[in-house]
Amino acid sequence: SGTVTLAGEASIDAPAGDAKQHLQASWVKADKGISKMKYAVIVEEGETSFGAHVPDLPGCVAVAENKEEVLELIQEAIEFHIEGLREDGQQIPQPSSSVEYVEVRAAD
């Protein structure tokens, strides 16, 4: 729907590269009967920063100087993104993405 949630400071050197980190998409039962969602997060390392995005929440991204910070920021961005969807009366996308690694022979 064109919604973009950005956490962190954008830089000219946008992150690029292979997926480095993921969080498996699933439902997690939290304390006191509250259900939480767990979304897959793709973390990419650029030349000067790290970026993260959520395949199940298009437009939900974060940028930071290190991996630990980008993971904190993407969590905040997910919560903020979902809050915005709720306020706009939109449905919250169910976690459905996952990450798998495929091993291939590298060129010699």
N, C-alpha and C positions, 0 to 999 in steps of 0.2 A: 504493500500500500504506500510505498515511498517513505516509510518511517526509518530514520537513521538515528541510532543511539551511539554516541562516540564517547568513550572514556579515555582520558590520557591526553597527551599533547601530540598533535599531528606534526609530522616533520616532512621536509622535502624528500628525504630518503625513505620512502614508504617501504615497509617490510615486504620481503618476498622470499620464496624458497619452499622447501619441502615442509610438510606438516611435521612438527616436532613433538607435539603434546596433544593428548586428547583426554576428555572425560566422557565416559560411556553414558549414553542417553538412557535414562530409566526413571522410574518412580522410586522415591525413597520415603519410607514411613518415618516421620519424625516424632518427637515426644509430644504428648498430650493430644494424640490423634490428628495432628496436622500433617497433611501430605506435602512433600516437596518434590519438585521436578529436578532431574539431573540431566543437563544438556551436554552434548558433545561440543568441545571447544577445540578449534584448530589454532595452534600457536606457530607463528612463522618468525624466523630470525632474519632481520635485514642487516645491512652494513653497520647501521648506527642505532638500531632500535629493534624492539620486538612488537609484533602485532598479533591480535587474536580476533577471531570471528566465530559466530555461532551459526552453523548451516541451517538449523531449524528456526532461527530468528533473523531473517534477512535484514541487513542494516545494523545489526548489533555488533559493534566492533570496539576494540581498545588498542591503544598504542602506548608503549612505555620504554624506558631505557633498559630494563632487564626483565627476565622471564617471571620472577616472583611478583614484581609489580604489575606486569600485564595480566597475570592470573587474578590478582586482587581486583584490578580495574574491570576485567571482563565480568567477574561475579557481580560487581556493583552495576555494571551496564545492563546485565541480564535482568536484574531486579528492577531497575529503572525502566527498561524497555517493556517488561511485563506490566508494570504499573501504568505506563502510558497507554498500552493496549486496552487495559481494563477501563481507564478513564474515558477512552474513545469508544467504549462499548464493543470492542472487537474481541474475537475469540482468541484465547491463548493457544498457540500451536503446541501440540503434544510432542515431546521428545521422540524422535524417530531415527535420527542419524546415529551412525556409529563409525568407528575408524578401524580399519584392518590394515595390516602391513603385509605386503607381498614381496618376497625375496626374489631378486632376479640377478643373473650374472652380469657384472659390470664389464664394460668394454675394456680390453687389455691395452 
